[in-house]
């Protein structure tokens, strides 16, 4: 028996699913580790999935 599947989540068009990145600041700290900061996509807020808007005005119950 075939089971209904949920639709695939929409990938964010701004970041193409790569929602968080680590950016090096250059140089290393005292222990030899790279200094990095994390930047998140401003559109999807770091989730990688874009929300879809649904128009419920014409929907039938």
C-alpha positions as CSV (number, residue, x, y, z in Angstrom):
1,X,0.0,0.0,0.0
2,X,1.3,3.4,-0.9
3,X,1.5,5.9,1.9
4,X,1.1,9.7,1.2
5,X,4.4,11.5,1.6
6,X,4.9,15.0,2.7
7,X,6.3,17.5,0.2
8,X,10.0,18.2,0.3
9,X,10.9,21.3,2.3
10,X,11.7,24.4,0.3
11,X,15.4,25.3,0.3
12,X,16.0,28.9,1.1
13,X,16.7,30.8,-2.2
14,X,19.1,33.3,-0.5
15,X,21.5,30.7,0.9
16,X,20.7,27.5,-1.1
17,X,20.4,25.5,2.1
18,X,23.8,26.5,3.5
19,X,22.4,28.6,6.3
20,X,25.3,28.9,8.6
21,X,28.9,29.6,7.7
22,X,32.1,30.0,9.7
23,X,34.2,33.0,8.6
24,X,37.9,33.2,9.6
25,X,39.1,36.4,11.1
26,X,42.7,35.8,10.1
27,X,45.5,34.7,12.3
28,X,45.4,32.2,15.2
29,X,45.0,32.4,18.9
30,X,47.6,31.5,21.5
31,X,46.7,27.8,21.3
32,X,47.0,27.7,17.5
33,X,43.3,27.6,16.7
34,X,41.8,29.7,13.9
35,X,39.7,32.6,15.1
36,X,36.2,32.3,13.5
37,X,32.8,33.8,13.7
38,X,29.5,32.2,12.7
39,X,27.2,34.0,10.3
40,X,23.6,33.0,9.7
41,X,21.4,33.6,6.6
42,X,19.2,36.7,7.3
43,X,16.3,35.3,5.3
44,X,15.9,31.8,6.9
45,X,17.6,32.7,10.2
46,X,20.0,29.8,10.0
47,X,17.5,27.0,9.2
48,X,18.2,26.5,5.5
49,X,14.5,26.2,4.8
50,X,12.3,28.9,3.4
51,X,8.8,29.3,4.8
52,X,6.0,29.1,2.3
53,X,3.0,31.5,2.5
54,X,-0.4,30.0,2.1
55,X,-3.4,31.9,1.0
56,X,-6.2,30.6,3.2
57,X,-8.8,33.1,1.9
58,X,-10.0,30.8,-0.9
59,X,-9.4,27.5,0.9
60,X,-12.3,25.2,1.6
61,X,-12.7,23.5,4.9
